[in-house]
Amino acid sequence: PVWRMASPGCSVSTEQESFGLSSRDNRVTGFSRYQEHRATRRAHTIELEPTMSQFSVIERELSNPRRRHDHTPRRRSLLHSITRRLHDPVDVETSAARGALARDVNRRVRTALLGQRYWSNRFVGRAEEEYQLFISQYRRCSVSRRLAVAAVLLGLSTVYDAVVNQRPASFVALRTAAPVALLVVGSLLCRLRATRRWWRLAAVVAACCAYGSVLSADAVEPDGAWEACDKDANSVWQLLWLIAAMACSALFFALDLPHVCACLALQLATYLAGSLALQARWWRRAGRGEWRLPSLVLGPPAGLQLGRDEDASSRMVVDCILSAGLALLLLLCAARMRDQHERQCFINSYVLHARVSKQHTRIGMLQRKHAELLALFSNPRVPDSSPLVLRPLHLGQELKFLMRALPHEHLAVEPAASIGDLAPAVLAHNPRIILFSGHSFMGSLAFELDDGRIDLPPAAAFISQLSREAAPRLQCVFLNGCHTAALGHKLVEEMPWLCVICWCSITEDAAARAFATGFYDAVGDFIFNEEQIRIELAYWLGLKRMYDQGFRLGDPATYLHPPGHPHHSAPVFRGCDGCCPPVHGNVVLLASFEKRVCVLRPSLPSQADEPRRSTPPVRSTPPRLHARLAAHARRLSLGAGPAGHREGGQRDSAPPSPSAPLDGASDRSRSASLSSALPDSAKYSARQLGGSARS
């Protein structure tokens, strides 16, 4: 029922309201309002106006004596609280814990993926370093506190014995003062900034030295008048001290299994040497002759014999040694299980941290704080009356490969991009890589207008929107279009912190798409592995993908037929390099080195090294499309170049020469190719590109 604030006509006192409405288990919304009002004004009476049906409910609740004490928590017996925790609330085989891996999945991750060893429980490689850092972060302070607590407990347990039995000062110093000091120093070493990296070594040394000091205290105690039973009791106490020291070292100091083995072995060796030496000394001081190791034959110890046997040796020390060995095995098994459980928890926490980080990254990307790659796709059209010839590109295929290679939260796409979309996209996404995929013409990128027609903004308009203030994270610009090297050269000259991947020749659409898919896969792998994106390596992987799909580097314009060639009307795709060039474009990587623009590119294979291609490439345009383009060019009395090139042509004149000089002309009249400036022998090298007059 929904309660409404009432008029002064009907009022309910504070006691009646708390009594009646608390039995409804907070299902009445007016009760929450009443609690807020009661917190501010304790003595004020709340006035409510119930409906008739709600008033009958309250009357029934108030008249029921069994519901008057439902608001008080029920007291349950201690036995019930203990027994209810002896069983799981659900079946663990059918329901797994939230956020944790299944047991078999956790085991496969540890053994197969991380290479966990069976006996030592250690991982292989970087995973072990991450685990050590994980333990240091979460357990180092706890180990420091446990060392301090162990020092306090050791001091309290030994001071009473020293006071009651009036032990000598040397005994008190070795049994109480020295162990406490060693444990306190170990605790401080685990805390100090200069020594906390060595906290494991500090814990091992403190535990072993403290036990050695406790054991050596028996050496300063006069034992010449001891009977055999007194010495057996002393041996038992030495065994108890050993078990306590080994238990603390194995279970409380967060040491790895190899460290635990070393620490327990050192403590056991100290116990064996000390107990046997003290046993031999007591034997000689008691006048029993030359001491020898007791026999392992079962029998009552000498301390329990009624008569004193001068030649017999007590078996208590042997029994203590065997018990110490058994305790060592049990503690090693317990330490191995503890270490294995901690590593299982580490895997679960690592997976949970990865999930949280991934969700946090996705939320950040969804909020569009930044993206790794901003893709600008432009495929404009021109009217029939325009002197430009723009062939449609298969940008949909390239976009599909891009979205499959990169996570969506690290990717921002601007389809049908215009020059006006660049600045808002850069400010919104703050990308690390900017990609332009489309046509280029006369040194300008072909963007789209609102109606889909072509827009050729000057190069300065594109460069000005990529400044350090607008894109502080920007590292690379990928210009996936024909003859974009001149624009890339300008970009690197004005922004030397950038590297540019561009084409210094015309390129076939399928070849550009093949190189781009290899580049996208490399960038996606870097992002998935949370590594820094290496542009140079991604460039080489793009070249590898391009070669794997049958494409070769080179300028196709050098193979094309001149205008008026008979193959323009009847193309021959087998055996004619003019109709089907054996090369498909030159892609280079531009960067600034010592205030100079340098180019990185592989050497081009010679004709002797590579067989002559007489068939079209694997991903070339079908012959039917070549025929349609040839017929269209013949109708316009022009020669048709290779289909699918990412550069526009002119209808009233021949295409611009690939060796056109880089002069100081305007950006809209520039058509540059740097292929002649790049020697074929420059394999894995960087050469300076000349100034604007270098062709």
VMD Tcl script that draws the C-alpha trace (Angstrom):
set ca {
  {0.00 0.00 0.00}
  {1.11 3.53 -0.80}
  {0.71 6.03 2.04}
  {0.04 9.69 1.45}
  {0.83 12.59 3.71}
  {-2.40 13.36 5.51}
  {-4.43 16.27 6.50}
  {-4.81 16.97 10.22}
  {-7.92 14.82 10.24}
  {-6.32 11.43 10.87}
  {-3.16 11.06 12.90}
  {-1.20 8.07 14.12}
  {1.19 8.39 17.01}
  {4.87 7.60 16.75}
  {4.63 4.40 18.78}
  {1.68 3.08 16.77}
  {3.37 3.92 13.49}
  {6.62 2.15 14.32}
  {4.72 -0.83 15.73}
  {2.29 -1.26 12.86}
  {4.46 -0.53 9.87}
  {7.61 -2.35 10.95}
  {5.75 -5.62 10.64}
  {5.29 -4.98 6.93}
  {9.05 -5.59 6.33}
  {9.65 -2.18 4.75}
  {7.17 -2.90 1.94}
  {5.24 0.29 2.68}
  {6.84 3.28 1.06}
  {5.48 5.59 3.73}
  {7.55 3.74 6.32}
  {10.83 4.81 4.70}
  {9.54 8.39 4.66}
  {8.64 7.99 8.30}
  {12.14 6.78 9.18}
  {13.75 9.79 7.52}
  {11.33 12.12 9.28}
  {11.92 10.43 12.62}
  {15.70 10.82 12.31}
  {15.34 14.59 12.11}
  {12.41 15.11 14.44}
  {12.16 12.45 17.09}
  {9.27 13.88 19.02}
  {7.14 14.87 16.08}
  {3.96 12.95 15.24}
  {3.53 11.83 11.63}
  {0.11 12.25 10.17}
  {-1.02 9.82 7.53}
  {-4.31 9.39 5.73}
  {-4.93 5.72 4.93}
  {-7.61 4.46 2.66}
  {-10.29 2.10 4.00}
  {-8.57 -1.07 2.79}
  {-5.23 0.07 4.18}
  {-6.81 0.94 7.54}
  {-8.22 -2.58 7.79}
  {-4.76 -4.00 7.15}
  {-3.26 -1.92 9.97}
  {-6.07 -2.88 12.33}
  {-5.50 -6.54 11.58}
  {-1.76 -6.20 12.12}
  {-2.23 -4.41 15.45}
  {-4.77 -6.93 16.71}
  {-2.58 -9.97 15.96}
  {-0.46 -10.69 19.09}
  {1.92 -13.00 17.20}
  {3.13 -10.19 14.96}
  {3.99 -7.76 17.72}
  {7.51 -9.10 18.14}
  {8.29 -9.91 14.51}
  {10.50 -6.84 14.23}
  {12.98 -8.18 16.81}
  {15.74 -10.47 15.47}
  {15.40 -14.10 16.44}
  {18.13 -15.43 18.68}
  {19.55 -18.71 17.51}
  {21.63 -21.12 19.48}
  {25.39 -21.36 19.11}
  {25.07 -24.96 17.98}
  {22.77 -23.91 15.15}
  {25.22 -21.20 14.05}
  {28.02 -23.76 13.93}
  {26.10 -26.52 12.17}
  {24.69 -24.25 9.47}
  {28.26 -23.56 8.34}
  {29.11 -27.23 8.05}
  {27.30 -27.55 4.72}
  {27.41 -25.52 1.51}
  {24.36 -23.44 0.65}
  {24.37 -24.85 -2.90}
  {25.92 -27.76 -4.72}
  {29.46 -26.80 -5.72}
  {29.46 -29.21 -8.66}
  {26.48 -27.58 -10.34}
  {27.15 -23.92 -9.49}
  {30.50 -22.15 -9.63}
  {31.53 -19.13 -7.62}
  {30.84 -15.82 -9.25}
  {33.90 -14.18 -10.77}
  {36.10 -17.27 -10.28}
  {37.31 -19.87 -12.70}
  {36.20 -23.45 -12.55}
  {38.61 -25.86 -10.89}
  {39.60 -27.70 -14.06}
  {39.95 -24.43 -15.99}
  {42.17 -23.01 -13.24}
  {44.33 -26.12 -13.34}
  {44.68 -25.99 -17.13}
  {45.62 -22.32 -16.99}
  {48.30 -23.01 -14.39}
  {49.78 -26.10 -16.00}
  {49.35 -25.59 -19.74}
  {49.38 -21.83 -20.11}
  {51.69 -20.74 -17.28}
  {53.82 -23.90 -17.12}
  {53.46 -24.57 -13.38}
  {55.92 -27.12 -12.00}
  {54.53 -30.06 -10.08}
  {56.87 -30.10 -7.09}
  {57.86 -26.46 -6.69}
  {54.50 -24.96 -7.85}
  {56.41 -22.25 -9.68}
  {55.31 -20.71 -12.97}
  {57.51 -20.16 -16.00}
  {58.58 -16.74 -17.23}
  {56.81 -13.51 -16.49}
  {53.92 -15.16 -14.66}
  {56.21 -16.07 -11.75}
  {57.40 -12.48 -11.49}
  {53.81 -11.26 -11.45}
  {52.97 -13.75 -8.71}
  {55.95 -12.67 -6.61}
  {54.85 -9.06 -6.94}
  {51.31 -10.08 -6.02}
  {52.52 -11.81 -2.83}
  {54.80 -8.90 -1.95}
  {51.96 -6.45 -2.34}
  {49.45 -8.33 -0.23}
  {51.54 -10.36 2.24}
  {54.68 -8.38 3.04}
  {53.04 -6.16 5.66}
  {51.34 -9.20 7.19}
  {54.68 -11.00 7.47}
  {56.16 -7.96 9.19}
  {53.34 -7.95 11.74}
  {53.65 -11.69 12.28}
  {57.36 -11.39 13.00}
  {56.58 -8.74 15.59}
  {53.85 -10.89 17.14}
  {56.20 -13.88 17.22}
  {58.80 -11.75 19.03}
  {56.26 -10.74 21.67}
  {55.01 -14.31 22.21}
  {58.55 -15.66 22.41}
  {59.52 -13.05 24.96}
  {56.47 -13.75 27.13}
  {56.97 -17.52 27.01}
  {60.66 -17.41 27.96}
  {60.65 -14.62 30.56}
  {58.48 -16.65 32.93}
  {60.88 -19.60 32.82}
  {63.89 -17.30 33.36}
  {62.31 -15.61 36.40}
  {60.89 -18.70 38.10}
  {63.90 -20.97 37.61}
  {66.44 -18.15 38.13}
  {68.31 -18.74 34.91}
  {71.75 -17.17 34.43}
  {72.15 -13.97 32.46}
  {73.79 -15.70 29.52}
  {70.86 -18.12 29.30}
  {68.33 -15.26 29.35}
  {70.32 -13.38 26.70}
  {70.36 -16.39 24.35}
  {66.86 -17.70 25.06}
  {64.97 -14.38 25.30}
  {66.84 -11.21 24.35}
  {68.63 -12.34 21.19}
  {65.66 -14.12 19.51}
  {63.32 -11.23 20.27}
  {65.82 -8.75 18.86}
  {66.34 -10.81 15.73}
  {62.62 -11.09 15.06}
  {62.07 -7.37 15.64}
  {64.94 -6.50 13.29}
  {63.46 -8.82 10.67}
  {60.09 -7.11 11.07}
  {61.68 -3.70 10.58}
  {63.63 -4.84 7.53}
  {60.35 -5.91 5.94}
  {59.00 -2.41 6.48}
  {61.91 -0.14 5.54}
  {61.91 1.20 2.00}
  {65.58 0.40 1.41}
  {65.33 -3.27 2.46}
  {61.73 -4.29 1.86}
  {62.61 -5.79 -1.52}
  {64.51 -8.48 0.44}
  {61.72 -9.24 2.91}
  {61.77 -12.97 2.15}
  {65.47 -13.20 2.93}
  {64.94 -11.13 6.08}
  {62.17 -13.48 7.27}
  {64.24 -16.63 6.60}
  {67.35 -15.27 8.31}
  {65.40 -13.97 11.30}
  {63.57 -17.30 11.78}
  {66.70 -19.46 11.46}
  {68.90 -17.24 13.64}
  {66.21 -16.91 16.30}
  {65.82 -20.68 16.53}
  {69.60 -21.14 16.63}
  {69.80 -18.70 19.54}
  {67.02 -20.53 21.42}
  {68.78 -23.85 20.92}
  {72.21 -22.54 21.92}
  {70.82 -21.35 25.27}
  {70.95 -24.97 26.49}
  {74.73 -24.93 25.97}
  {75.28 -22.41 28.82}
  {73.11 -24.32 31.29}
  {74.96 -26.61 33.76}
  {73.83 -30.15 32.99}
  {76.46 -32.26 34.72}
  {74.11 -33.27 37.53}
  {71.22 -34.21 35.25}
  {69.82 -37.67 35.25}
  {68.81 -39.45 32.08}
  {65.18 -38.45 32.48}
  {66.18 -34.79 32.86}
  {68.15 -34.94 29.65}
  {65.27 -36.67 27.87}
  {62.93 -33.92 28.99}
  {65.38 -31.34 27.66}
  {65.49 -33.19 24.32}
  {61.70 -33.11 24.13}
  {61.72 -29.36 24.78}
  {64.26 -28.90 22.01}
  {61.97 -30.86 19.68}
  {59.01 -28.67 20.64}
  {61.01 -25.51 19.94}
  {61.97 -26.94 16.55}
  {58.39 -27.82 15.60}
  {57.20 -24.35 16.63}
  {59.93 -22.65 14.60}
  {59.31 -24.81 11.53}
  {55.53 -24.33 11.73}
  {55.90 -20.53 11.85}
  {58.40 -20.54 8.99}
  {56.29 -22.82 6.78}
  {52.82 -21.43 7.39}
  {53.01 -17.83 8.62}
  {55.76 -16.10 6.63}
  {54.24 -16.39 3.08}
  {57.34 -18.05 1.63}
  {57.44 -20.03 -1.59}
  {57.89 -23.77 -1.41}
  {61.62 -23.66 -2.34}
  {62.20 -20.99 0.30}
  {60.28 -23.04 2.84}
  {62.34 -26.12 2.03}
  {65.58 -24.20 2.47}
  {64.45 -22.64 5.75}
  {63.16 -25.89 7.25}
  {66.25 -27.80 6.12}
  {68.49 -25.21 7.77}
  {66.50 -25.36 11.00}
  {66.53 -29.16 11.01}
  {70.29 -29.21 10.41}
  {70.73 -26.77 13.29}
  {68.60 -28.99 15.52}
  {70.50 -32.16 14.58}
  {73.90 -30.60 15.15}
  {72.90 -28.86 18.37}
  {70.94 -31.69 19.97}
  {73.57 -34.33 19.21}
  {76.38 -32.06 20.44}
  {74.51 -31.31 23.67}
  {73.72 -34.99 24.12}
  {77.40 -35.94 23.75}
  {78.52 -33.19 26.12}
  {76.04 -34.25 28.79}
  {77.12 -37.87 28.36}
  {80.75 -37.00 29.01}
  {80.01 -34.65 31.92}
  {77.83 -37.27 33.56}
  {80.80 -39.66 33.57}
  {79.22 -42.25 31.29}
  {82.33 -42.79 29.24}
  {82.62 -42.34 25.52}
  {79.33 -41.40 23.85}
  {78.00 -43.28 20.88}
  {74.85 -42.93 18.83}
  {71.99 -44.82 20.47}
  {70.69 -47.96 18.81}
  {67.51 -47.91 16.76}
  {66.25 -51.10 18.41}
  {62.91 -50.48 20.05}
  {62.98 -50.41 23.79}
  {62.17 -48.22 26.76}
  {64.27 -45.08 27.04}
  {66.99 -44.96 29.64}
  {65.21 -42.33 31.66}
  {62.39 -44.79 32.38}
  {64.63 -47.59 33.64}
  {64.64 -48.25 37.37}
  {68.36 -48.81 37.55}
  {71.13 -46.74 36.08}
  {72.94 -48.43 33.21}
  {76.32 -46.81 32.66}
  {76.78 -48.35 29.22}
  {73.28 -47.86 27.87}
  {72.40 -44.77 25.88}
  {68.97 -43.24 25.85}
  {66.89 -43.56 22.68}
  {64.98 -40.33 23.37}
  {67.27 -38.26 21.17}
  {66.76 -40.75 18.31}
  {63.00 -40.64 18.78}
  {63.12 -36.84 18.73}
  {65.14 -36.86 15.51}
  {62.65 -39.22 13.86}
  {59.77 -37.07 15.08}
  {61.50 -33.98 13.68}
  {61.82 -35.69 10.30}
  {58.14 -36.63 10.34}
  {57.18 -33.07 11.29}
  {59.34 -31.78 8.45}
  {57.49 -33.94 5.91}
  {54.07 -32.91 7.22}
  {54.96 -29.22 7.21}
  {56.35 -29.47 3.68}
  {53.08 -31.02 2.50}
  {51.10 -28.30 4.28}
  {53.33 -25.58 2.81}
  {52.91 -27.04 -0.67}
  {49.13 -27.07 -0.34}
  {49.15 -23.49 1.00}
  {51.37 -22.30 -1.83}
  {49.19 -24.08 -4.39}
  {46.05 -22.51 -2.94}
  {47.63 -19.06 -3.04}
  {48.53 -19.55 -6.67}
  {44.99 -20.64 -7.46}
  {43.72 -17.48 -5.78}
  {46.27 -15.49 -7.76}
  {44.91 -16.89 -11.02}
  {41.33 -16.11 -10.00}
  {42.22 -12.59 -8.89}
  {44.23 -12.06 -12.07}
  {41.27 -13.12 -14.19}
  {38.93 -10.93 -12.13}
  {41.32 -8.00 -12.45}
  {41.50 -8.56 -16.20}
  {37.71 -8.58 -16.40}
  {37.41 -5.41 -14.34}
  {40.12 -3.70 -16.37}
  {38.44 -4.74 -19.59}
  {35.08 -3.47 -18.40}
  {36.70 -0.23 -17.20}
  {38.39 0.17 -20.55}
  {35.16 -0.50 -22.37}
  {33.31 2.02 -20.22}
  {36.02 4.57 -20.87}
  {35.92 3.89 -24.57}
  {32.13 4.03 -24.63}
  {32.36 7.41 -23.00}
  {34.67 8.29 -25.88}
  {37.55 9.50 -23.77}
  {40.09 8.27 -26.32}
  {40.52 5.71 -29.07}
  {43.55 4.01 -30.51}
  {42.57 4.37 -34.16}
  {40.34 6.90 -35.91}
  {39.32 5.72 -39.38}
  {38.10 8.16 -42.03}
  {36.49 6.48 -45.03}
  {35.58 8.57 -48.06}
  {34.21 7.30 -51.35}
  {32.77 10.37 -53.09}
  {31.17 10.58 -56.49}
  {31.50 13.13 -59.27}
  {28.89 14.27 -61.77}
  {29.14 13.18 -65.36}
  {30.12 16.67 -66.45}
  {33.16 16.74 -64.17}
  {36.64 16.31 -65.71}
  {37.56 13.89 -62.90}
  {37.17 10.13 -63.11}
  {36.64 8.49 -59.71}
  {36.12 4.78 -59.69}
  {34.22 3.42 -56.66}
  {36.36 1.66 -54.08}
  {35.50 -1.43 -52.06}
  {35.75 0.38 -48.73}
  {33.09 -1.83 -47.18}
  {35.42 -4.82 -47.29}
  {38.23 -2.83 -45.69}
  {35.89 -1.56 -42.97}
  {34.82 -5.13 -42.25}
  {38.43 -6.25 -41.81}
  {39.14 -3.24 -39.60}
  {36.21 -3.92 -37.27}
  {37.22 -7.57 -36.98}
  {40.86 -6.76 -36.19}
  {40.45 -4.06 -33.54}
  {38.27 -4.05 -30.41}
  {35.29 -1.80 -30.88}
  {36.06 0.26 -27.78}
  {39.46 1.18 -29.25}
  {38.10 2.09 -32.67}
  {36.31 5.17 -33.97}
  {34.96 5.19 -37.53}
  {33.80 8.16 -39.59}
  {32.14 6.86 -42.78}
  {31.51 9.25 -45.65}
  {33.94 11.60 -43.93}
  {34.17 15.26 -44.77}
  {36.92 17.70 -43.86}
  {34.56 19.19 -41.30}
  {34.24 15.85 -39.52}
  {37.97 15.61 -38.84}
  {38.38 18.24 -36.13}
  {35.40 17.13 -33.95}
  {36.44 13.48 -34.28}
  {40.03 14.22 -33.26}
  {38.90 16.25 -30.26}
  {36.37 13.64 -29.19}
  {38.50 10.51 -29.53}
  {42.10 11.75 -29.12}
  {43.40 8.92 -31.33}
  {46.86 7.43 -31.51}
  {46.55 6.53 -35.22}
  {44.54 8.35 -37.89}
  {43.61 6.46 -41.04}
  {42.32 7.94 -44.25}
  {41.12 5.47 -46.87}
  {39.90 6.75 -50.18}
  {40.88 8.66 -53.31}
  {43.45 11.40 -53.69}
  {43.86 13.91 -56.47}
  {46.58 16.47 -57.18}
  {48.08 16.17 -53.69}
  {44.74 16.52 -51.86}
  {42.60 13.92 -50.15}
  {39.16 13.41 -51.65}
  {36.59 13.98 -48.89}
  {32.82 13.95 -49.26}
  {30.35 16.78 -49.08}
  {26.92 16.45 -47.50}
  {25.40 15.47 -50.83}
  {28.10 12.84 -51.51}
  {30.03 14.85 -54.08}
  {33.80 15.21 -53.98}
  {35.56 17.84 -51.90}
  {39.29 18.57 -52.41}
  {40.44 20.70 -49.49}
  {44.01 22.02 -49.54}
  {46.67 20.04 -47.72}
  {47.12 22.81 -45.16}
  {43.49 22.40 -44.05}
  {44.12 18.73 -43.29}
  {47.47 19.29 -41.56}
  {46.25 22.14 -39.37}
  {43.70 19.89 -37.65}
  {46.36 17.40 -36.46}
  {48.30 19.76 -34.18}
  {49.76 18.68 -30.86}
  {47.10 20.64 -28.97}
  {44.24 18.95 -30.82}
  {45.70 15.41 -30.79}
  {48.33 15.03 -28.05}
  {48.41 11.20 -28.37}
  {48.74 11.10 -32.15}
  {51.72 9.05 -33.36}
  {50.96 7.90 -36.90}
  {48.89 8.97 -39.92}
  {48.05 6.27 -42.47}
  {47.10 7.72 -45.87}
  {45.74 4.75 -47.82}
  {45.39 6.41 -51.20}
  {47.37 6.95 -54.41}
  {50.10 9.59 -54.56}
  {49.82 10.61 -50.90}
  {53.61 10.80 -50.34}
  {53.71 14.56 -50.98}
  {51.10 15.15 -48.27}
  {52.92 12.75 -45.95}
  {56.19 14.61 -46.57}
  {54.53 17.88 -45.55}
  {53.05 16.26 -42.45}
  {56.41 14.99 -41.22}
  {58.11 18.30 -42.03}
  {55.63 20.32 -40.00}
  {55.07 17.69 -37.28}
  {58.33 15.78 -36.79}
  {56.91 13.70 -33.94}
  {54.61 11.89 -36.40}
  {55.31 9.04 -38.77}
  {53.28 8.68 -41.96}
  {52.46 5.58 -44.01}
  {51.58 6.58 -47.55}
  {51.77 5.53 -51.20}
  {54.26 7.13 -53.57}
  {52.57 5.77 -56.69}
  {49.19 4.73 -57.95}
  {47.97 1.58 -56.26}
  {45.36 -1.00 -56.97}
  {42.41 -1.06 -54.61}
  {42.88 -4.73 -53.74}
  {46.61 -4.20 -53.02}
  {45.89 -1.25 -50.75}
  {43.25 -3.28 -48.97}
  {45.64 -6.22 -48.53}
  {48.32 -4.01 -46.98}
  {45.73 -2.35 -44.74}
  {44.40 -5.67 -43.41}
  {47.91 -6.75 -42.36}
  {48.44 -3.39 -40.69}
  {45.09 -3.65 -38.87}
  {45.83 -7.15 -37.61}
  {49.20 -6.04 -36.20}
  {47.67 -3.03 -34.44}
  {44.87 -5.21 -33.07}
  {47.39 -7.72 -31.69}
  {49.27 -4.94 -29.91}
  {46.04 -3.66 -28.38}
  {44.82 -7.11 -27.29}
  {48.19 -7.88 -25.67}
  {48.20 -4.44 -23.98}
  {51.52 -3.58 -25.59}
  {52.75 -0.37 -27.08}
  {51.84 -0.08 -30.75}
  {54.99 -0.37 -32.87}
  {54.22 1.36 -36.14}
  {57.32 0.12 -37.94}
  {56.55 -3.51 -37.13}
  {52.92 -3.05 -38.20}
  {54.19 -1.58 -41.48}
  {56.35 -4.65 -42.18}
  {53.48 -6.99 -41.31}
  {51.29 -5.10 -43.76}
  {53.93 -5.64 -46.45}
  {54.05 -9.32 -45.59}
  {50.28 -9.65 -45.95}
  {50.46 -7.81 -49.26}
  {53.12 -10.21 -50.58}
  {51.31 -13.26 -49.23}
  {48.24 -12.35 -51.27}
  {50.23 -12.11 -54.51}
  {50.85 -8.37 -54.79}
  {54.24 -6.82 -55.51}
  {55.79 -3.42 -54.87}
  {56.37 -1.10 -57.80}
  {54.80 1.75 -59.75}
  {52.10 0.41 -62.10}
  {52.16 3.69 -64.07}
  {55.44 2.67 -65.72}
  {53.71 -0.34 -67.30}
  {50.48 1.29 -68.53}
  {49.87 1.74 -72.22}
  {50.16 5.25 -73.61}
  {47.03 6.98 -74.90}
  {45.85 5.63 -78.21}
  {47.19 2.12 -77.69}
  {45.00 -0.57 -79.34}
  {44.72 -2.50 -76.08}
  {42.56 0.30 -74.68}
  {39.73 -0.91 -76.85}
  {40.50 -4.63 -76.49}
  {42.46 -5.34 -73.29}
  {44.62 -8.47 -73.14}
  {44.99 -9.70 -69.55}
  {47.33 -12.61 -70.27}
  {50.87 -11.82 -71.28}
  {50.43 -8.03 -71.48}
  {51.98 -6.00 -68.64}
  {50.29 -2.83 -69.88}
  {46.82 -4.26 -69.33}
  {47.73 -6.15 -66.15}
  {50.89 -4.65 -64.56}
  {53.06 -7.07 -62.53}
  {53.41 -4.50 -59.73}
  {50.66 -2.87 -57.74}
  {52.01 0.16 -55.85}
  {54.77 1.50 -53.61}
  {53.97 2.01 -49.92}
  {56.54 3.75 -47.72}
  {56.95 4.82 -44.11}
  {58.03 8.45 -43.57}
  {59.57 9.65 -40.33}
  {61.78 12.47 -39.07}
  {65.41 11.68 -38.24}
  {67.87 14.39 -37.26}
  {65.51 17.08 -38.56}
  {65.27 15.36 -41.93}
  {62.40 13.49 -43.52}
  {63.48 9.91 -44.12}
  {61.77 7.03 -45.86}
  {61.76 3.38 -44.88}
  {60.95 0.86 -47.59}
  {62.09 -2.59 -48.76}
  {64.04 -3.09 -51.94}
  {62.09 -3.95 -55.05}
  {62.75 -7.43 -56.48}
  {64.50 -7.47 -59.84}
  {63.16 -9.22 -62.93}
  {65.83 -11.91 -62.55}
  {64.91 -12.61 -58.93}
  {61.15 -12.89 -59.50}
  {59.36 -14.65 -62.35}
  {57.32 -12.68 -64.82}
  {53.65 -12.45 -63.92}
  {51.48 -13.27 -66.91}
  {48.21 -13.58 -65.01}
  {46.26 -11.02 -62.98}
  {46.97 -10.86 -59.24}
  {44.98 -12.90 -56.81}
  {42.75 -10.03 -55.65}
  {42.66 -7.98 -58.85}
  {39.53 -6.62 -60.44}
  {37.62 -9.14 -62.62}
  {38.12 -8.89 -66.41}
  {34.49 -7.93 -66.93}
  {35.03 -4.77 -64.93}
  {38.16 -4.07 -66.97}
  {36.10 -4.46 -70.15}
  {33.40 -2.08 -68.91}
  {36.02 0.50 -67.90}
  {37.80 0.09 -71.25}
  {34.55 0.61 -73.13}
  {33.79 3.68 -71.03}
  {37.27 5.08 -71.71}
  {36.96 4.35 -75.43}
  {33.68 6.20 -75.49}
  {35.40 9.19 -73.93}
  {38.39 8.81 -76.32}
  {40.74 8.25 -73.40}
  {42.99 5.42 -72.31}
  {41.76 3.39 -69.36}
  {44.27 2.74 -66.61}
  {44.17 -0.13 -64.18}
  {40.78 -0.59 -62.63}
  {40.25 0.35 -59.01}
  {43.17 2.81 -58.65}
  {42.83 5.14 -55.69}
  {43.47 8.28 -57.71}
  {41.34 10.35 -59.98}
  {42.07 11.01 -63.64}
  {41.21 13.77 -66.08}
  {38.88 13.39 -69.05}
  {40.38 16.09 -71.23}
  {44.04 15.23 -70.93}
  {46.38 12.37 -70.14}
  {47.04 11.47 -66.51}
  {49.78 13.49 -64.83}
  {53.27 12.13 -65.16}
  {54.56 10.08 -62.22}
  {57.78 12.05 -62.30}
  {56.15 15.46 -61.90}
  {58.40 17.75 -59.84}
  {57.53 18.77 -56.28}
  {57.58 22.48 -56.94}
  {55.93 25.23 -54.99}
  {52.62 25.06 -56.85}
  {49.31 25.11 -55.04}
  {48.00 21.99 -53.35}
  {45.05 21.60 -55.71}
  {47.36 21.49 -58.79}
  {49.97 19.14 -57.39}
  {50.30 15.54 -58.52}
  {53.50 14.13 -57.07}
  {55.20 10.77 -57.02}
  {58.29 10.03 -54.97}
  {58.97 6.70 -56.59}
  {61.86 8.06 -58.66}
  {63.42 9.55 -55.51}
  {63.49 6.15 -53.81}
  {66.26 3.89 -55.17}
  {65.44 0.23 -55.55}
  {68.56 -0.83 -53.65}
  {67.53 0.91 -50.42}
  {66.72 -2.26 -48.54}
  {65.82 -1.68 -44.88}
  {67.42 1.75 -45.01}
  {66.40 5.34 -44.55}
  {67.22 7.99 -47.15}
  {66.62 11.67 -46.98}
  {63.93 12.92 -49.27}
  {65.02 16.03 -51.03}
  {63.30 19.32 -50.76}
  {60.23 20.34 -52.65}
  {62.20 20.28 -55.92}
  {63.25 16.57 -55.58}
  {61.34 14.33 -58.06}
}
mol new
graphics top color blue
foreach p $ca { graphics top sphere $p radius 0.5 }
foreach p [lrange $ca 0 end-1] q [lrange $ca 1 end] { graphics top cylinder $p $q radius 0.2 }
display resetview
